[in-house]
């Protein structure tokens, strides 16, 4: 037999949740060394591109993610 439970609503928590739904963060951490948790993306590579990135990473000793991030920052700083 299923136990029937009475629903108890906590109006203060519900109201606080509703009011916070429309709020967006006001400031973002714009430091170059800020934690990398703002946005993420997926990039698709073909075999040729991936092999070039892997070879460059082996030469520089960087991870693929660090190498790509460094290449983006270098290109944007020009």
N, C-alpha and C positions, 0 to 999 in steps of 0.2 A: 504494500500500500504506500502511496506517495504521501510524504509529509507536507501538509499545507503550511506555508509560511506567510505571515502577514508582511506586507511591504511597508517599511518605515523609511520615509524620505527625509533627508537632512537638508533643509532649505538653504542653510548658510553655505554648505559646501557646493551645492548645485548652483547657487547664485554666483559664487566666486568663480566657478568653472565657466559659467556662461559669460561673465564679464571679461575674463581673461582670453576668451577665444578670439576676439577681434584685435587684440594687442599684438603688435609686431616688435621685434627687438629694435631698440632705438639706435644703439651704437654697435658697430662691429669692430673687432680687434684688427686694426689695419697695419700692425707691425709685420715686417718681413719674416720674422721668426716666430710668429703667432702659431698656436696649434693648428694643424691642418684638418679642421673639422667643419669648415664652413660649407663647402660643396664638394661633391664627388662626381666623376663622370666615367663612362666606359668608352674606350677607344678601340676600334677594330683595326687590326693590322693584317696585311697579307704576309706570306712566308718570307718574301724578299725584304720587306720593311722590318719584320721582326728579327731576321738574321742580322741585318745591318745594326739594329739597336743592340742586339746581344753581343756582337763583335766589339762595338764601341764600349759597351759596359765592361767587357773583359779587359780592354786596353786601359780604361780609366779606373777600374776598381769600384765603380759606383753601381748601385742597384738600378734596375731598369726605371723604376719610378723616380729615383733621384736624378737620373740622367735626363729623362723627359722633362721633369720640372725645371732643371737647370737650363735645358735648351729653350724652353718657353720663356723663362725669365731673361735669358740672354737676348732672345729675339725681341722681347718687349722693351728692353732697356736701350735699344739702338735709337 
